Amino acid sequence: MDKKYWVPALEKSNLVLQAISEQPSSLKLIDLSKRLGINKSSMFSLLATMEALDWVVREDDATYSLGSKLGYIGNAFFKQFSLIDRFRKEASVTKHVIKETIQLAKLERNEVLYLAKEEMPSPVRLSSEPGIKYPAHATALGKAMLAWVAEPELGTLYASETLDPCLTPHTLQKRSDLVRQLEDVRTNGYAFDLQEAVMGFCCVAAPVRSGDGKVVAAISCSMFQHEWEEKRELARHEICALAERLSQYQTTT
């Protein structure tokens, strides 16, 4: 990374957390200051801030241990991989029922980040590989997650009435139209993409929830437009059922 954008305070915080993780409930402010070469005044500010954020805990003997917020973040980090593993196991069965490719994604602001894919053999390969991002308003996956974004945050993500980019002639172009579709998604529990992301392809998606009910991801099934009418109900049923199973798994882990 270009040091032009380096934030020294974050680097120091990282060093402090590493030291505490190696010797929890053993190091005091003065110990950390000497070990890391950070003056006592700066160390006091760092520790006070991290304590307020629940990154560290100051014990009764003035030593420090890691705080609960880091446990929460660490759990979330590993849970995302357990979700991908569970998706692969479950979707590998569902894809043979629908006979179409199934995808897993999460929302990053107003974009969809693809996390995993269970593919069926096809003469056409979907361009939405893991790691690729698409505008959320143009995808069923995005709408399945945006539907549960709070109104103030949604207004921030889409500050203009005009939606951009427009990927196909069918892509939603107005925020007001998106809002109306999101209302339907909340009512129905699933979202459609009717040639809005890629011409010739239609898609159905459903949200995956964590134990507290928060939408943490979504799954989808895409197919050729000419197969849509025949398979739409089967795909909708199977994708909603798969999303429910993955949500139950999130609740029990």
MOVENCOR-V872109 format. One record per backbone hydrogen bond with DSSP energy under -1.0 kcal/mol. NH is the residue of the N-H (numbers start at 0). CO is the residue of the C=O. Records with the same first field share a line. If there is no record, write none. Layout:
NH=CO  CO
This chain:
4=1
5=2
10=6
11=7
12=8
13=9
14=10
15=11
16=12
17=13
18=14
19=15
20=16
21=17
22=18
24=63
25=22
31=27
32=28
33=29
34=30
35=31
36=32
37=32
42=38
43=39
44=40
45=41
46=42
47=43
48=44
49=45
50=46
51=47
52=48
53=50
54=49
55=49
56=64
58=62
61=58
63=26
64=56
66=54
68=53
70=66
71=67
72=68
73=69
74=70
75=71
76=72
77=73
78=74
79=75
81=77
82=78
83=79
84=80
85=81
86=82
87=83
88=84
89=85
90=86
91=87
92=89
93=89
94=90
97=93
98=94
101=117
102=219
103=115
104=217
105=112
107=110
110=107
111=133
112=105
113=131
114=103
115=103
117=101
128=126
130=113
131=128
133=111
135=109
137=134
138=135
142=138
143=139
144=140
145=141
146=142
147=144
148=145
153=149
154=150
155=151
156=152
157=153
162=172
170=167
174=160
177=173
178=174
179=175
180=176
181=177
182=178
183=179
184=180
185=181
186=182
187=183
188=184
190=204
192=202
194=192  200
200=197
201=222
202=192
203=220
204=190
205=218
207=216
209=213
212=209
215=207
216=207
217=104
218=205
219=102
220=203
221=100
222=201
224=199
226=223
230=226
231=227
234=230
235=231
236=232
237=233
238=234
239=235
240=236
241=237
242=238
243=239
244=240
245=241
246=242
247=243
248=244
249=245
250=246
251=247
